[in-house]
Amino acid sequence: MNRANKSVTGVIAKAMIAILLLSLATTNFAIVTLASSLNDAEAVNISGSMRMQSYRLAYDLQADSPLFPEHVAQFEQSLHSPSMRALQSWDVPDTIGRDYAGLIERWQQLKVLLQSDNRADYLYVVADFVDRIDHFVLKLQEHSENKLMRLAWAGGIGLGGILIVAVYVVLFVRKQIVKPLGQLIVASEQIKNRSFDVNVDIRSHNELGILARAFSNMAHDLGKLYRGLEQAVDEKTHKLQHAHQSLQVLYQSSQELTGTRISHENFRAIVTYISSVEGITAVELQVDEVEGRPWVATEGEFSGGQERTKYLHLDGDALGHLRYQFAPPIPDEKLMDNFVQILSRAVYYNKAQRQTERIILMEERATIARELHDSLAQSLSYLKIQVTLLNRSIQKELTQTQNSRSVTVLEDLRQGLDDAYTQLRELLTTFRLSIKEGTFGEAITEMLQQINEQTDVLIKLENNISSLELGANEQVHLLQVIREAVLNAVKHAQAQTISVYCVEDEQGAVTVKVTDDGIGFDKNTEKLNHYGMSIMQERAARLNADLSINSAADHGCEVTLSFHRIKEPLSEPV
């Protein structure tokens, strides 16, 4: 196994054990060596004294000293002293032990010689015996010096080993502990500064390597958690903002319905609010009508992306649909359903309000018609009766040849009363025109059907006007003009077919044409100034419209009315 893969604590523990063992071994070796060296000095001293004692015995022999026996005993005591016998132990070299044994053996021989009658011969062999002793002392000295040398080498080796192990431990700690800890500290500072992409390059498999990998995994997991929390916070914030925007848009859309009157401008504002919802790129609102062109409001451009269509309905009535195009993020389905409900109620209330306005207007006109019928119509009827009676009386009194100016005046008066009564009946018929249906298209269809039931003329209708942007007064004026033009064609044109065209362009320009294939008339004749024509001119003026009548003998007639829609309902009497 590589050193970098070893356990840090194991390596340090082994290093400490190695240092301890080296210290113990060196110390024990030194103690043992020193303990064994204590006898060496005594042995050297005793061996050295044995040389002197050998020569002293030679002197005692020459001087015939009485101390000779005592000196022999001392020599033998020195030779067999404990320090000398210790030279026969296992730690003493064999050569020293053999030399010691040789000295004992030679001494036994010399002792026998000293106790014999030829002890004088001792003087001749003493020198050789002393040489042996000197050689033995030299070996003892060398043995003691070798012990000191071994002690020095052992101390040096032990100290060197301890130093090597210490240096190894320092380098190992620096490489395997200090450097990785430094990287971990730097990584900790990065994490403290919310930087979780830390790179702890510790590839060892020891404790710090495991700690570094665990730290890196922890930092990676913390980064994921932190980014996840940030993303969650961002998502929650975005959802709250989206919810706030949705509530704000719903509130603004609801505010559009708080007014006393809901118009097409409110619908356009709601469509604009819907288009501001995040994720929606285009919106189209279509309000259907039973007769006539549907009203459409669009915000944005449909480019072929994802679309959804939601239908507007209330109380079982189909009112139109809301179509929208979206891109991620997908708008909330419930939010769009709320918009559909708001728009459904708005369309329903708009139709109800317009119907109410038309009913109120018709009631006012019916009231005026009743007043005219009860006052002016009765007066004119009474005057017609009186003029008829006066005419009969005058005819009895005057002969056929006696035609006077009074007869002419009377005839003019009768004709004037007839014209006034006819005009009044037309006004009453006009005032009593009712609009019971909910839209302009339904009203004009019903009106033309009533006229068609009273004549054999084929009446065709092509209506392309949305009633949503037409005010109640505008609808009444248009119906009156169309009715008057159709009735004129039925009464005077001798037509087979009468066509009514109602169109509206994108700019809000409305054009109404009533054409027939009848006999036509000369525009320079008095028919152009007929009372019905005057009524049409008056209503065109109230619409700020242009009214033109094109006709020629045997080429039919075309009545054209054109104007731009007004945003507010007209307030003048109709």
C-alpha positions as CSV (number, residue, x, y, z in Angstrom):
1,M,0.0,0.0,0.0
2,N,1.2,3.5,-0.8
3,R,2.3,5.7,2.1
4,A,-0.3,8.2,1.1
5,N,-3.0,5.6,1.5
6,K,-1.9,4.8,5.1
7,S,-3.9,5.9,8.1
8,V,-2.6,9.2,9.4
9,T,-3.2,8.1,13.0
10,G,-1.6,4.7,12.3
11,V,1.5,6.2,10.7
12,I,1.9,8.7,13.5
13,A,1.3,6.0,16.1
14,K,3.8,3.7,14.4
15,A,6.3,6.5,14.3
16,M,5.9,7.2,18.0
17,I,6.3,3.5,18.7
18,A,9.4,3.4,16.6
19,I,10.9,6.4,18.4
20,L,9.9,4.8,21.7
21,L,11.5,1.4,20.8
22,L,14.6,3.1,19.5
23,S,14.9,5.1,22.7
24,L,14.3,2.0,24.8
25,A,16.7,-0.1,22.8
26,T,19.4,2.5,23.0
27,T,18.9,3.1,26.6
28,N,18.8,-0.6,27.5
29,F,21.9,-1.3,25.4
30,A,23.7,1.6,27.2
31,I,22.6,0.4,30.6
32,V,23.6,-3.2,29.9
33,T,26.9,-2.1,28.4
34,L,27.7,0.2,31.3
35,A,26.7,-2.4,33.8
36,S,29.0,-5.0,32.2
37,S,31.8,-2.4,32.0
38,L,31.9,-2.0,35.8
39,N,33.8,-5.3,36.3
40,D,36.1,-4.6,33.3
41,A,37.8,-1.7,35.1
42,E,38.3,-3.8,38.2
43,A,39.5,-6.8,36.2
44,V,42.1,-4.5,34.4
45,N,43.3,-3.2,37.8
46,I,43.6,-6.7,39.3
47,S,45.3,-7.9,36.2
48,G,47.7,-5.0,36.4
49,S,48.4,-5.8,40.1
50,M,49.1,-9.4,39.2
51,R,52.1,-8.3,37.2
52,M,53.4,-6.5,40.2
53,Q,52.6,-9.4,42.4
54,S,54.5,-11.8,40.1
55,Y,57.7,-9.7,40.3
56,R,57.2,-9.4,44.1
57,L,57.1,-13.1,44.4
58,A,60.5,-13.2,42.5
59,Y,61.9,-10.6,44.9
60,D,60.6,-12.6,47.9
61,L,62.4,-15.6,46.6
62,Q,65.7,-13.7,46.2
63,A,65.4,-11.9,49.6
64,D,64.0,-15.0,51.3
65,S,61.2,-12.8,52.7
66,P,59.0,-14.3,55.4
67,L,56.0,-12.7,53.6
68,F,56.4,-15.1,50.6
69,P,53.5,-17.4,51.6
70,E,51.3,-14.5,52.3
71,H,52.1,-12.9,48.9
72,V,51.4,-16.3,47.2
73,A,48.0,-16.3,48.8
74,Q,47.3,-12.7,47.7
75,F,48.3,-13.6,44.1
76,E,46.0,-16.6,44.1
77,Q,43.2,-14.5,45.7
78,S,43.6,-11.8,43.0
79,L,43.6,-14.5,40.2
80,H,40.4,-16.0,41.6
81,S,38.7,-12.7,42.5
82,P,35.0,-12.2,41.5
83,S,35.9,-9.6,38.8
84,M,38.3,-12.1,37.2
85,R,35.8,-15.0,37.4
86,A,33.2,-12.7,35.7
87,L,35.4,-12.9,32.6
88,Q,34.0,-16.3,32.1
89,S,30.4,-15.0,31.4
90,W,28.6,-15.2,28.0
91,D,29.2,-11.5,27.1
92,V,33.0,-11.8,27.4
93,P,34.9,-12.9,24.2
94,D,36.1,-16.5,24.2
95,T,39.7,-15.5,23.7
96,I,39.7,-13.6,27.0
97,G,38.1,-16.6,28.7
98,R,40.7,-19.0,27.2
99,D,43.5,-16.6,28.2
100,Y,42.1,-16.4,31.7
101,A,41.9,-20.2,31.9
102,G,45.5,-20.3,30.6
103,L,46.6,-18.0,33.3
104,I,45.0,-20.1,35.9
105,E,46.6,-23.2,34.5
106,R,50.0,-21.6,34.3
107,W,49.7,-20.3,37.8
108,Q,48.9,-23.8,39.0
109,Q,52.1,-24.9,37.4
110,L,54.1,-22.0,38.9
111,K,52.5,-22.6,42.3
112,V,53.8,-26.2,42.2
113,L,57.2,-24.9,41.2
114,L,57.2,-22.4,44.1
115,Q,56.3,-25.0,46.6
116,S,59.1,-27.4,45.4
117,D,62.8,-27.3,46.1
118,N,63.5,-25.8,42.7
119,R,61.5,-22.6,43.3
120,A,64.5,-20.6,42.2
121,D,63.6,-21.7,38.7
122,Y,60.7,-19.3,39.1
123,L,63.0,-16.5,38.4
124,Y,63.6,-17.8,34.9
125,V,59.9,-18.2,33.9
126,V,58.4,-15.2,35.7
127,A,59.1,-12.9,32.7
128,D,57.1,-15.2,30.4
129,F,54.3,-15.3,32.9
130,V,54.2,-11.5,33.1
131,D,54.1,-11.3,29.3
132,R,51.0,-13.5,29.4
133,I,49.5,-11.3,32.0
134,D,50.3,-8.2,29.9
135,H,48.8,-9.8,26.8
136,F,45.7,-10.6,28.9
137,V,45.5,-7.0,30.3
138,L,45.7,-5.7,26.7
139,K,42.8,-7.9,25.6
140,L,40.8,-6.7,28.6
141,Q,41.5,-3.1,27.7
142,E,40.5,-3.7,24.0
143,H,37.4,-5.5,25.2
144,S,36.4,-2.5,27.4
145,E,37.2,0.0,24.5
146,N,35.0,-2.2,22.1
147,K,32.2,-1.9,24.6
148,L,32.5,1.9,24.6
149,M,32.6,2.0,20.8
150,R,29.5,-0.2,20.6
151,L,27.8,2.0,23.1
152,A,28.7,5.1,21.0
153,W,27.5,3.4,17.8
154,A,24.3,2.3,19.4
155,G,23.6,5.8,20.7
156,G,24.4,7.4,17.4
157,I,22.2,4.9,15.5
158,G,19.4,5.2,18.0
159,L,19.6,9.0,17.9
160,G,19.8,9.0,14.1
161,G,16.9,6.6,13.8
162,I,14.8,8.8,16.2
163,L,15.8,11.9,14.1
164,I,14.9,10.2,10.9
165,V,11.5,9.1,12.2
166,A,10.9,12.6,13.6
167,V,11.7,14.2,10.3
168,Y,9.5,11.6,8.5
169,V,6.7,12.4,10.9
170,V,7.1,16.1,10.4
171,L,7.1,15.8,6.6
172,F,4.2,13.3,6.8
173,V,2.2,15.6,9.0
174,R,3.0,18.6,6.8
175,K,2.0,16.7,3.6
176,Q,-0.9,14.6,4.9
177,I,-2.4,16.9,7.6
178,V,-1.2,20.5,7.4
179,K,-1.7,20.9,3.6
180,P,-5.1,19.2,3.5
181,L,-6.2,21.1,6.5
182,G,-5.2,24.3,4.7
183,Q,-7.3,23.3,1.7
184,L,-10.2,22.5,4.0
185,I,-9.9,25.9,5.7
186,V,-9.9,27.6,2.3
187,A,-12.9,25.6,1.2
188,S,-14.6,26.5,4.5
189,E,-14.1,30.2,3.7
190,Q,-15.6,29.7,0.2
191,I,-18.6,28.0,1.7
192,K,-18.9,30.8,4.2
193,N,-19.0,33.2,1.2
194,R,-21.8,31.1,-0.4
195,S,-19.5,29.6,-3.0
196,F,-20.2,25.9,-2.9
197,D,-18.1,24.9,-6.0
198,V,-15.2,24.0,-3.8
199,N,-12.3,21.8,-5.1
200,V,-10.4,20.0,-2.3
201,D,-7.6,18.1,-4.2
202,I,-6.9,15.4,-1.6
203,R,-6.6,12.0,-3.2
204,S,-5.3,10.0,-0.3
205,H,-7.5,7.4,1.4
206,N,-6.6,8.3,5.0
207,E,-8.7,10.0,7.5
208,L,-8.2,13.5,6.0
209,G,-8.9,12.1,2.5
210,I,-12.1,10.6,3.7
211,L,-12.9,13.9,5.5
212,A,-12.1,15.9,2.3
213,R,-14.4,13.7,0.2
214,A,-17.1,14.0,2.8
215,F,-16.5,17.7,2.9
216,S,-16.7,18.0,-0.9
217,N,-19.9,15.9,-0.9
218,M,-21.3,18.0,1.9
219,A,-20.4,21.2,0.0
220,H,-21.9,19.7,-3.2
221,D,-25.1,18.8,-1.3
222,L,-25.2,22.2,0.4
223,G,-24.8,23.8,-3.0
224,K,-27.7,21.7,-4.3
225,L,-29.8,22.6,-1.2
226,Y,-28.9,26.2,-1.4
227,R,-29.6,26.4,-5.1
228,G,-32.7,24.4,-4.6
229,L,-33.8,26.8,-1.9
230,E,-32.9,29.8,-4.1
231,Q,-34.9,28.2,-6.9
232,A,-37.8,27.4,-4.6
233,V,-37.7,31.0,-3.3
234,D,-37.5,32.3,-6.8
235,E,-40.4,30.1,-7.8
236,K,-42.5,31.1,-4.8
237,T,-41.6,34.7,-5.5
238,H,-42.5,34.3,-9.2
239,K,-45.8,32.5,-8.2
240,L,-46.6,35.3,-5.7
241,Q,-45.8,37.9,-8.4
242,H,-47.9,36.0,-10.9
243,A,-50.7,35.6,-8.4
244,H,-50.5,39.4,-7.6
245,Q,-50.5,40.2,-11.3
246,S,-53.5,37.8,-11.8
247,L,-55.4,39.4,-8.9
248,Q,-54.6,42.8,-10.2
249,V,-55.7,41.9,-13.7
250,L,-58.9,40.3,-12.4
251,Y,-59.5,43.4,-10.2
252,Q,-59.0,45.7,-13.2
253,S,-61.2,43.5,-15.3
254,S,-63.9,43.6,-12.6
255,Q,-63.6,47.3,-12.3
256,E,-64.6,47.5,-16.0
257,L,-67.9,46.1,-15.0
258,T,-68.7,48.5,-12.2
259,G,-69.8,51.3,-14.5
260,T,-73.4,52.1,-15.0
261,R,-73.1,51.1,-18.7
262,I,-70.9,48.4,-20.2
263,S,-69.7,49.2,-23.7
264,H,-67.4,47.6,-26.3
265,E,-64.6,49.8,-24.9
266,N,-64.8,47.8,-21.6
267,F,-64.5,44.6,-23.5
268,R,-61.4,45.9,-25.3
269,A,-59.9,46.9,-22.0
270,I,-60.5,43.5,-20.5
271,V,-58.9,41.9,-23.6
272,T,-55.9,44.2,-23.1
273,Y,-55.7,43.1,-19.4
274,I,-55.8,39.5,-20.4
275,S,-53.0,40.0,-22.9
276,S,-50.8,41.4,-20.1
277,V,-50.9,38.1,-18.2
278,E,-47.6,36.3,-18.2
279,G,-47.4,33.6,-20.9
280,I,-50.2,34.9,-23.1
281,T,-49.0,36.2,-26.5
282,A,-52.3,36.9,-28.3
283,V,-56.0,37.2,-27.4
284,E,-59.1,37.2,-29.5
285,L,-62.6,37.9,-28.1
286,Q,-65.6,37.2,-30.3
287,V,-69.1,38.1,-29.3
288,D,-71.7,36.2,-31.4
289,E,-75.0,37.6,-32.7
290,V,-78.0,35.7,-34.0
291,E,-78.2,38.0,-37.0
292,G,-75.3,40.1,-38.2
293,R,-71.5,40.0,-38.0
294,P,-69.9,38.9,-34.7
295,W,-68.0,41.5,-32.9
296,V,-64.3,40.7,-32.6
297,A,-61.5,42.3,-30.5
298,T,-57.9,41.2,-30.9
299,E,-54.7,41.9,-28.9
300,G,-51.4,40.6,-30.3
301,E,-50.7,38.4,-33.3
302,F,-51.5,34.7,-33.6
303,S,-48.4,33.1,-35.0
304,G,-49.3,29.4,-35.0
305,G,-48.3,28.7,-31.4
306,Q,-50.2,26.8,-28.8
307,E,-53.8,28.0,-28.6
308,R,-56.9,27.3,-26.5
309,T,-60.5,28.4,-27.0
310,K,-62.9,28.9,-24.2
311,Y,-66.6,29.5,-24.9
312,L,-68.7,32.2,-23.3
313,H,-72.1,31.1,-22.0
314,L,-74.5,32.1,-19.3
315,D,-77.9,30.7,-18.4
316,G,-77.6,28.3,-21.3
317,D,-77.0,31.0,-23.9
318,A,-74.0,30.8,-26.2
319,L,-72.4,34.3,-26.2
320,G,-69.1,33.8,-28.1
321,H,-65.7,32.6,-27.3
322,L,-62.3,33.6,-26.0
323,R,-59.3,32.4,-28.0
324,Y,-55.7,32.9,-26.7
325,Q,-52.2,31.9,-27.7
326,F,-49.7,31.1,-25.0
327,A,-46.1,30.2,-24.5
328,P,-44.2,29.0,-21.4
329,P,-45.0,29.7,-18.6
330,I,-48.5,28.3,-19.3
331,P,-51.2,30.7,-17.8
332,D,-53.3,29.3,-15.0
333,E,-56.4,27.5,-16.2
334,K,-58.5,28.8,-13.3
335,L,-57.5,32.4,-14.0
336,M,-58.6,32.0,-17.7
337,D,-61.9,30.5,-16.5
338,N,-62.4,33.5,-14.3
339,F,-61.8,35.8,-17.3
340,V,-64.4,33.7,-19.2
341,Q,-66.9,34.1,-16.5
342,I,-66.2,37.9,-16.3
343,L,-66.6,38.3,-20.0
344,S,-69.7,36.1,-20.1
345,R,-71.4,38.2,-17.5
346,A,-70.2,41.4,-19.2
347,V,-71.6,40.3,-22.6
348,Y,-74.9,39.2,-21.0
349,Y,-75.2,42.5,-19.1
350,N,-74.3,44.5,-22.1
351,K,-77.1,42.9,-24.1
352,A,-79.5,43.3,-21.2
353,Q,-78.6,47.0,-20.9
354,R,-78.9,47.6,-24.6
355,Q,-82.3,45.9,-24.6
356,T,-83.3,48.0,-21.6
357,E,-82.2,51.2,-23.4
358,R,-84.2,50.2,-26.5
359,I,-87.3,49.4,-24.4
360,I,-87.1,52.7,-22.6
361,L,-86.6,54.5,-26.0
362,M,-89.6,52.7,-27.5
363,E,-91.7,53.5,-24.5
364,E,-90.9,57.2,-24.9
365,R,-91.7,57.0,-28.6
366,A,-95.0,55.1,-27.9
367,T,-95.9,57.8,-25.3
368,I,-95.3,60.6,-27.9
369,A,-97.4,58.6,-30.4
370,R,-100.2,58.3,-28.0
371,E,-100.1,62.0,-27.2
372,L,-100.1,62.9,-30.9
373,H,-103.0,60.5,-31.5
374,D,-105.0,61.8,-28.6
375,S,-104.5,65.4,-29.5
376,L,-103.4,66.4,-32.9
377,A,-104.7,63.4,-34.7
378,Q,-108.2,63.9,-33.3
379,S,-108.1,67.6,-34.1
380,L,-107.1,66.9,-37.7
381,S,-109.9,64.3,-38.0
382,Y,-112.4,66.8,-36.7
383,L,-111.2,69.4,-39.2
384,K,-111.3,67.0,-42.1
385,I,-114.9,66.1,-41.2
386,Q,-115.8,69.8,-40.9
387,V,-114.1,70.6,-44.2
388,T,-116.0,67.8,-45.9
389,L,-119.3,69.1,-44.5
390,L,-118.4,72.6,-45.6
391,N,-117.5,71.4,-49.1
392,R,-120.9,69.7,-49.4
393,S,-122.7,72.8,-48.3
394,I,-120.9,75.0,-50.7
395,Q,-121.5,72.6,-53.6
396,K,-125.2,72.8,-53.0
397,E,-125.3,76.5,-53.1
398,L,-123.1,77.0,-56.1
399,T,-123.9,76.0,-59.6
400,Q,-121.5,74.3,-61.9
401,T,-120.8,77.5,-63.7
402,Q,-120.5,79.6,-60.7
403,N,-117.1,78.5,-59.6
404,S,-115.7,81.0,-57.3
405,R,-112.3,81.5,-55.6
406,S,-113.8,80.2,-52.3
407,V,-114.2,76.8,-53.9
408,T,-110.5,76.8,-54.8
409,V,-109.5,77.8,-51.4
410,L,-111.6,75.2,-49.8
411,E,-110.1,72.5,-52.1
412,D,-106.6,73.6,-51.1
413,L,-107.6,73.5,-47.4
414,R,-109.0,70.0,-47.9
415,Q,-105.8,68.9,-49.7
416,G,-103.7,70.4,-47.0
417,L,-105.6,68.6,-44.2
418,D,-105.3,65.3,-46.1
419,D,-101.6,65.8,-46.4
420,A,-101.2,66.8,-42.8
421,Y,-103.3,63.8,-41.7
422,T,-101.2,61.5,-43.9
423,Q,-98.0,62.9,-42.5
424,L,-99.3,62.5,-38.9
425,R,-100.2,58.8,-39.6
426,E,-96.7,58.2,-40.9
427,L,-95.2,59.8,-37.8
428,L,-97.4,57.7,-35.6
429,T,-96.4,54.6,-37.5
430,T,-92.7,55.7,-37.1
431,F,-93.0,56.3,-33.4
432,R,-94.7,53.0,-32.8
433,L,-91.8,51.1,-34.5
434,S,-90.7,48.6,-31.8
435,I,-87.4,46.7,-31.3
436,K,-88.2,43.7,-29.3
437,E,-85.2,41.6,-30.3
438,G,-81.9,41.7,-28.6
439,T,-79.6,42.8,-31.4
440,F,-79.8,45.1,-34.4
441,G,-79.6,42.1,-36.8
442,E,-82.6,40.5,-35.2
443,A,-84.5,43.7,-35.2
444,I,-84.0,44.5,-38.9
445,T,-84.7,40.9,-39.8
446,E,-88.0,41.0,-37.9
447,M,-88.9,44.4,-39.4
448,L,-88.3,43.3,-43.0
449,Q,-90.3,40.1,-42.4
450,Q,-93.3,42.1,-41.2
451,I,-93.1,44.3,-44.4
452,N,-92.5,41.2,-46.6
453,E,-95.7,39.6,-45.2
454,Q,-97.7,42.6,-46.5
455,T,-96.4,42.6,-50.1
456,D,-95.4,40.3,-52.9
457,V,-92.0,42.1,-53.4
458,L,-89.0,39.9,-52.6
459,I,-86.9,41.6,-49.9
460,K,-83.3,40.4,-49.5
461,L,-81.1,41.2,-46.5
462,E,-77.3,41.1,-46.1
463,N,-76.3,42.3,-42.7
464,N,-72.6,42.6,-41.7
465,I,-72.9,45.1,-38.8
466,S,-72.2,44.2,-35.2
467,S,-74.8,45.7,-32.9
468,L,-72.4,45.7,-29.9
469,E,-70.8,49.0,-30.9
470,L,-74.1,50.7,-32.0
471,G,-76.0,52.8,-29.6
472,A,-79.7,52.4,-29.1
473,N,-80.4,55.7,-30.9
474,E,-78.2,54.8,-33.8
475,Q,-80.0,51.5,-34.2
476,V,-83.4,53.3,-34.2
477,H,-82.3,55.8,-36.8
478,L,-80.9,53.1,-39.0
479,L,-84.0,51.0,-38.7
480,Q,-86.2,54.1,-39.5
481,V,-84.1,55.0,-42.6
482,I,-84.2,51.4,-43.9
483,R,-87.9,51.0,-43.2
484,E,-88.7,54.3,-45.0
485,A,-86.6,53.4,-48.0
486,V,-88.1,50.0,-48.3
487,L,-91.7,51.2,-47.9
488,N,-91.1,53.9,-50.6
489,A,-89.8,51.2,-52.9
490,V,-92.8,49.0,-52.1
491,K,-95.3,51.8,-52.6
492,H,-93.9,53.7,-55.6
493,A,-91.2,51.7,-57.4
494,Q,-93.3,48.8,-58.6
495,A,-90.2,46.7,-57.9
496,Q,-89.8,42.9,-58.0
497,T,-86.8,42.7,-55.7
498,I,-85.6,45.0,-52.9
499,S,-82.1,44.5,-51.5
500,V,-80.8,45.8,-48.2
501,Y,-77.0,45.8,-47.6
502,C,-75.6,46.7,-44.2
503,V,-71.8,46.6,-44.1
504,E,-69.1,47.9,-41.7
505,D,-65.3,48.1,-42.4
506,E,-62.4,47.8,-39.9
507,Q,-62.3,51.5,-39.3
508,G,-65.9,51.6,-38.1
509,A,-67.4,53.1,-41.3
510,V,-71.0,51.9,-41.6
511,T,-72.7,51.8,-45.0
512,V,-76.4,51.0,-45.6
513,K,-77.8,50.6,-49.1
514,V,-81.4,50.0,-50.2
515,T,-81.7,49.2,-53.9
516,D,-84.7,48.1,-56.0
517,D,-85.3,47.1,-59.6
518,G,-88.4,49.3,-60.0
519,I,-89.4,52.0,-62.4
520,G,-87.3,54.7,-60.7
521,F,-88.0,58.4,-60.9
522,D,-86.5,61.6,-62.1
523,K,-84.5,63.2,-59.3
524,N,-85.7,66.6,-60.4
525,T,-89.3,65.8,-59.8
526,E,-91.2,66.6,-56.6
527,K,-91.0,63.0,-55.4
528,L,-87.6,63.7,-54.2
529,N,-89.1,66.1,-51.7
530,H,-91.7,63.7,-50.4
531,Y,-92.2,63.7,-46.7
532,G,-90.6,60.2,-46.3
533,M,-87.5,61.5,-48.0
534,S,-87.4,64.5,-45.6
535,I,-87.6,62.1,-42.7
536,M,-84.7,60.1,-44.0
537,Q,-82.7,63.3,-44.5
538,E,-83.4,64.4,-40.9
539,R,-82.3,61.1,-39.4
540,A,-79.2,61.1,-41.5
541,A,-78.3,64.5,-40.1
542,R,-78.8,63.2,-36.6
543,L,-76.4,60.4,-37.4
544,N,-73.9,62.8,-38.9
545,A,-74.3,60.6,-42.0
546,D,-74.3,61.2,-45.7
547,L,-77.5,60.3,-47.5
548,S,-77.5,59.9,-51.2
549,I,-80.4,58.9,-53.6
550,N,-79.5,57.7,-57.1
551,S,-82.4,56.9,-59.4
552,A,-83.4,57.3,-63.1
553,A,-86.5,56.4,-65.0
554,D,-86.7,52.6,-65.6
555,H,-83.4,52.0,-63.8
556,G,-84.6,51.5,-60.2
557,C,-83.4,53.4,-57.2
558,E,-80.5,53.2,-54.7
559,V,-80.6,54.9,-51.3
560,T,-77.1,55.0,-49.6
561,L,-76.4,56.0,-46.0
562,S,-72.9,56.1,-44.7
563,F,-71.4,57.3,-41.4
564,H,-68.8,56.5,-38.8
565,R,-69.8,55.0,-35.5
566,I,-69.9,57.2,-32.4
567,K,-68.6,55.8,-29.1
568,E,-71.3,57.3,-26.9
569,P,-75.0,56.8,-27.4
570,L,-76.9,59.7,-28.9
571,S,-78.9,61.8,-26.6
572,E,-81.1,63.8,-29.0
573,P,-84.7,62.8,-29.4
574,V,-85.6,60.3,-32.1
